[in-house]
Amino acid sequence: MKLDMFSEIQDPRPWPQGSEGHEHARITQTLEQARLADELGYGCWWQVEHHGAEEFSLSSAPELLLAALSQQTRNIRLGHAAVLAPTAINHRIRIAERAAWLDHLSNGRVELGLTRSTAPEWRLFGADPATVRDEVAETFRTVPRMWTGDTTVTAGVPVLPAPYQRPHPPLWQAASTPASFEEAGRRGVGVLGTTLWEPLERVARLVELYRAAAANCTEPVGEFVNNQIAFFTFVHCAETDEQAMRDGAAAAAAWYTARALTFFEAADAFVENLGREQQLIAAPDGGGLAGDFIRAEAAQAATGTGPNAAQVAIGTILQGGTVPDDELFEALNAQDSLIVGSPETCRKKLRAYADLGIDRLMCFHQMGGVSHDSVLESIRLVGDLIPEFDV
């Protein structure tokens, strides 16, 4: 399992009183973190794309940051995780052009992910929620064809330059539901998920779902099947478990959870997803692998003991309630949804992830109010573990 880096560029309040430079400080700190990750041998730097996210993420122009990193790093790969692919936000021709340019600037180090985004960003750009799914599917279908010189998808006009990598950079899809994991596998693209709120047992079943779908992919959208699984989670390593907590790990995990569920309007998305799952179950073909997954999960829930502490806490937040930082952290930690502690503690948790068959663990070091110095120390300590996992 390769150890990668995942970056949102978070800038939480309270900001320095009377200071106009906090955003610039976060950006320059990100560049420093990326240079260190490159020196230590991390596999890939994954940069998100968000708009209108305020303190949750400053990463509104990730293609510019990644271009800067292409000139400041030498070995680490550069991943866009993921381009918001509805046409109103990023036209597919521009996606193809920008990624190809970045591939040249980095001498062939690009990994390109795509996603449909969520309601707040659809509203901001005027995207139609009814069409974004089809638009992303069309982008997956056409971008690799543009890269390989097929002008039938662009009315005879070539899209230039072609990428530096041949036949083209690896493609990925951000996924959060069983249906999207299956979709990524059937497209023959890598899958980008999160363990941050998922128990490892469910992550293991999502890994199996994706592998089964990818194994059945006979017509990938690109020139090859990128059968890889990447998950991101909060990783904070310090000299001792106690120091990791003094660094603010519990508060950071709680802050991120509350901000993410709010920014992504997760309560509404949860209801929408339940409706889609019901459609899958009722589909004449049974809903494919995702339908089987959902039915098995429902059967397991019917015979189980009810929601665990993390599910209860997240449900409380979705309903507008609050959960104490330490309580939320302990609930997430108990189901191994995050990796926090001493090098030995982190080693054990990383091994559990590797044993699931995950190809890339995207370490989310810079989260919430954890200080820049503590982030750098965490990057260094986890970097020392890379040779044990990247074999």
C-alpha positions in Angstrom: 0.0 0.0 0.0 1.4 3.4 -1.0 1.1 6.2 1.4 -0.1 9.4 -0.3 -1.1 12.9 0.8 -4.5 14.4 0.7 -5.0 18.2 0.9 -8.0 20.5 1.4 -6.1 23.6 2.5 -8.3 24.2 5.5 -8.3 27.7 7.2 -10.4 27.4 10.3 -11.6 30.3 12.4 -10.7 32.1 14.6 -8.4 34.0 12.1 -5.7 36.3 13.5 -7.3 39.6 14.6 -6.5 42.4 12.2 -4.5 40.0 9.9 -5.1 39.9 6.2 -2.5 37.3 5.6 -4.0 34.1 7.0 -5.0 32.8 3.5 -1.5 33.4 2.1 0.0 31.7 5.1 -2.1 28.6 4.5 -1.1 28.4 0.9 2.6 28.8 1.5 2.4 26.2 4.3 0.7 23.8 1.8 3.6 24.2 -0.6 6.1 23.5 2.3 4.1 20.4 3.2 4.1 19.1 -0.3 7.9 19.7 -0.7 8.5 17.7 2.5 6.2 14.9 1.3 8.2 14.7 -1.9 11.5 14.5 0.0 10.1 11.7 2.2 8.8 9.5 -0.6 5.1 9.8 -0.4 3.5 8.4 -3.5 1.0 11.1 -4.7 -0.2 14.6 -3.6 -4.0 14.6 -4.0 -5.6 18.1 -4.2 -9.4 18.6 -3.9 -11.5 21.1 -5.8 -14.1 23.1 -3.8 -15.8 26.4 -4.3 -17.5 28.7 -1.8 -16.3 26.5 1.0 -14.9 29.3 3.2 -12.8 27.9 6.1 -13.5 24.3 5.1 -11.3 24.6 2.0 -9.3 27.2 0.2 -8.7 24.8 -2.7 -10.7 26.6 -5.4 -8.0 26.5 -8.1 -6.2 23.2 -7.6 -4.9 23.1 -11.1 -2.8 26.2 -10.3 -1.5 24.7 -7.1 -0.6 21.5 -8.8 1.2 23.4 -11.6 3.2 25.1 -8.9 4.0 21.8 -7.2 5.1 20.4 -10.6 8.0 22.9 -10.5 8.8 22.5 -6.7 8.8 18.7 -6.5 10.5 15.9 -8.4 9.1 12.5 -7.7 5.7 12.7 -6.0 2.8 12.2 -8.4 0.2 14.9 -8.6 -3.4 13.9 -8.3 -6.5 16.0 -8.9 -9.1 14.4 -6.5 -11.3 15.3 -8.0 -12.2 17.7 -10.8 -15.8 18.8 -10.5 -17.0 17.5 -13.9 -20.5 19.0 -14.4 -20.2 21.1 -17.6 -21.2 24.3 -15.9 -18.3 24.0 -13.6 -15.6 22.5 -15.8 -16.1 21.9 -19.5 -14.6 18.5 -20.5 -12.4 20.1 -23.2 -10.8 22.3 -20.6 -10.4 19.4 -18.2 -8.5 17.5 -21.0 -6.3 20.5 -21.8 -5.4 21.4 -18.3 -4.5 17.9 -17.3 -2.4 17.4 -20.4 -0.5 20.6 -19.7 0.1 19.6 -16.1 1.3 16.2 -17.3 4.0 17.9 -19.4 5.0 20.4 -16.6 5.4 17.5 -14.2 7.1 15.1 -16.7 4.3 12.6 -16.6 3.2 12.6 -12.9 -0.5 13.3 -13.3 -3.4 11.3 -11.8 -6.9 12.6 -12.8 -10.0 12.1 -10.8 -13.5 13.2 -11.7 -16.7 13.7 -9.6 -20.1 15.2 -10.0 -19.8 17.5 -7.0 -22.7 18.3 -4.6 -25.7 20.7 -4.3 -23.9 23.8 -3.0 -21.5 23.9 -5.9 -24.2 23.0 -8.4 -26.2 26.1 -7.2 -23.1 28.3 -7.3 -22.4 27.5 -10.9 -26.0 27.0 -12.1 -25.5 23.3 -12.9 -28.7 21.3 -13.3 -28.8 18.5 -10.7 -30.9 16.4 -13.1 -28.1 16.3 -15.7 -24.9 16.3 -13.8 -24.7 12.5 -13.6 -24.9 12.2 -17.4 -22.5 15.0 -17.9 -19.8 13.3 -15.7 -20.4 10.0 -17.6 -19.8 11.9 -20.9 -16.6 13.5 -19.5 -15.3 10.0 -18.5 -16.1 8.8 -22.0 -14.6 11.6 -24.0 -11.6 13.0 -22.1 -9.4 9.9 -22.8 -10.5 10.0 -26.4 -9.4 13.6 -26.7 -6.1 12.7 -25.2 -5.5 10.0 -27.8 -6.3 12.1 -30.8 -10.0 11.2 -31.4 -11.6 14.3 -32.9 -15.0 12.8 -33.5 -16.0 13.9 -30.0 -14.9 17.5 -30.7 -16.4 18.2 -34.1 -13.1 17.4 -35.9 -11.1 19.9 -33.8 -8.0 18.4 -32.1 -7.5 18.9 -28.4 -3.9 19.8 -27.7 -1.4 19.1 -26.3 -1.6 15.3 -25.9 -0.5 14.2 -22.4 3.1 13.4 -21.7 2.1 9.9 -20.4 1.2 7.3 -23.0 -1.5 6.5 -23.7 -2.8 8.9 -21.0 -2.7 9.6 -17.3 -4.6 7.2 -15.0 -8.3 8.0 -14.4 -10.1 7.9 -11.1 -13.6 8.5 -9.8 -14.6 9.9 -6.4 -17.1 7.6 -4.7 -19.1 7.5 -1.5 -21.9 5.0 -2.2 -21.9 1.3 -3.2 -23.4 2.3 -6.5 -20.6 4.7 -7.2 -18.0 2.1 -6.3 -19.5 -0.3 -8.7 -19.7 2.5 -11.4 -16.0 3.2 -11.0 -15.1 -0.4 -11.4 -17.3 -0.9 -14.5 -15.8 2.2 -16.1 -12.3 0.7 -15.5 -11.1 3.7 -13.5 -9.6 3.9 -10.0 -11.9 4.7 -7.1 -11.3 7.4 -4.5 -13.2 6.9 -1.2 -13.0 8.0 2.4 -12.9 5.9 5.6 -13.4 8.9 7.8 -16.9 7.9 8.8 -16.9 4.2 7.7 -16.1 1.2 9.9 -13.3 -0.9 8.5 -15.7 -3.8 8.0 -17.8 -1.8 5.6 -14.6 -0.5 3.8 -13.6 -4.1 3.3 -16.9 -4.9 1.6 -16.7 -1.8 -0.6 -13.2 -3.0 -1.7 -14.7 -6.3 -2.7 -17.5 -4.6 -4.5 -15.1 -2.5 -6.5 -12.8 -5.4 -7.3 -15.7 -7.5 -8.6 -16.9 -4.6 -10.8 -13.4 -3.9 -12.2 -12.9 -7.6 -12.9 -15.9 -7.5 -15.2 -14.9 -4.4 -17.1 -14.3 -5.3 -20.7 -14.7 -1.8 -22.2 -12.9 0.7 -20.0 -13.5 4.4 -20.7 -9.8 4.8 -21.2 -7.1 2.8 -22.9 -6.6 0.6 -19.9 -8.2 -0.5 -16.6 -6.8 1.4 -13.7 -7.7 -1.2 -11.1 -6.7 0.8 -8.0 -8.4 1.7 -4.7 -7.5 4.8 -2.7 -9.1 5.9 0.5 -8.4 9.1 2.5 -8.7 9.5 6.2 -7.4 11.8 8.9 -3.8 10.8 9.9 -2.0 12.5 12.7 1.2 11.1 14.2 3.1 12.4 17.1 5.8 11.0 19.4 3.2 9.6 21.8 -0.5 8.9 21.8 -0.9 11.6 24.4 1.0 14.2 22.3 -1.3 13.5 19.4 -4.2 14.4 21.5 -2.5 17.5 22.9 -1.9 18.6 19.3 -5.7 18.9 18.9 -6.5 15.7 17.0 -9.9 15.2 18.7 -11.0 18.8 18.0 -9.8 18.6 14.4 -11.7 15.4 13.6 -14.8 16.8 15.2 -14.5 20.2 13.5 -14.0 18.5 10.1 -17.0 16.2 10.6 -19.3 19.0 11.5 -18.1 21.3 8.7 -18.1 18.6 6.0 -21.6 17.3 6.8 -22.8 20.9 6.7 -21.0 22.1 3.6 -22.0 19.0 1.6 -25.6 19.2 2.8 -25.2 15.6 3.9 -28.7 15.3 5.4 -30.4 16.0 2.0 -27.8 13.9 0.2 -28.6 11.0 2.6 -32.3 11.1 1.8 -31.5 11.3 -2.0 -29.2 8.3 -1.7 -31.8 6.3 0.1 -34.2 6.9 -2.8 -31.5 5.7 -5.3 -30.9 2.6 -3.3 -34.6 1.8 -3.3 -34.6 2.1 -7.0 -31.6 -0.2 -7.3 -33.3 -2.8 -5.1 -36.5 -2.6 -7.1 -34.7 -2.7 -10.5 -35.7 -5.7 -12.7 -32.0 -6.9 -12.8 -31.7 -6.6 -9.1 -29.5 -3.5 -9.2 -26.3 -5.3 -10.0 -23.5 -5.7 -7.5 -24.6 -2.5 -5.6 -28.1 -3.9 -5.2 -26.7 -7.1 -3.8 -24.5 -5.0 -1.4 -27.5 -3.0 -0.2 -29.7 -6.0 0.4 -26.9 -7.8 2.3 -26.4 -4.7 4.4 -30.1 -4.4 5.2 -30.2 -8.1 6.2 -27.2 -7.6 8.4 -28.8 -4.6 10.1 -32.0 -6.5 10.7 -30.2 -9.1 12.8 -27.7 -6.7 14.4 -27.6 -4.7 17.5 -28.4 -1.3 16.0 -26.2 1.6 15.1 -22.8 2.0 16.7 -21.6 5.0 18.6 -20.1 6.7 15.4 -23.4 6.3 13.5 -25.4 7.7 16.4 -23.0 10.7 16.6 -23.2 11.4 12.9 -26.9 11.0 13.0 -27.1 13.6 15.7 -25.0 16.1 13.7 -27.2 15.5 10.6 -30.2 16.4 12.6 -28.7 19.6 13.7 -27.4 18.5 17.1 -23.9 18.8 18.6 -21.6 16.1 19.9 -18.7 16.8 22.2 -15.3 16.7 20.4 -13.9 13.9 22.6 -17.0 11.8 22.3 -17.1 12.0 18.5 -13.4 11.3 18.2 -13.6 8.2 20.4 -16.6 6.9 18.4 -14.7 7.3 15.2 -11.5 5.9 16.7 -13.3 2.9 18.0 -14.3 1.8 14.5 -10.8 2.6 13.1 -12.1 5.4 10.9 -9.1 7.5 11.5 -5.4 7.0 12.3 -4.1 9.1 15.2 -1.4 8.4 17.8 2.3 7.4 18.2 4.3 5.8 15.3 3.5 2.4 16.8 -0.2 3.1 17.0 -0.3 4.5 13.5 1.7 1.5 12.2 -0.9 -0.9 13.5 -3.8 1.1 12.1 -2.0 1.5 8.7 -1.5 -2.3 8.6 -5.2 -2.9 9.1 -5.9 -0.7 6.1 -3.3 -2.4 4.0 -4.7 -5.8 4.9 -8.0 -4.8 3.3 -6.3 -4.6 -0.1 -6.3 -0.8 -0.4 -3.7 0.3 -2.9 -3.2 3.9 -1.7 -3.9 5.5 1.7 -4.3 9.2 1.2 -3.1 10.7 4.5 -5.1 13.8 5.5 -2.6 15.5 7.7 -3.6 19.2 7.6 -7.0 19.2 9.2 -8.8 21.8 11.2 -6.8 23.6 13.8 -3.8 21.3 14.0 -0.8 23.6 13.8 1.5 23.7 10.8 4.5 22.5 12.9 2.5 19.6 14.2 1.4 18.8 10.6 5.0 18.8 9.4 6.0 16.5 12.3 3.2 14.1 11.5 4.2 14.0 7.8 7.8 13.2 8.9 6.8 10.4 11.3 4.4 8.7 8.9 7.1 9.2 6.2 9.4 7.0 8.3 6.9 4.2 7.9 6.7 4.4 4.1 9.3 1.7 3.5 7.3 -0.8 5.5 4.2 -0.4 3.4 5.4 0.6 -0.1 7.0 -2.7 -1.1 
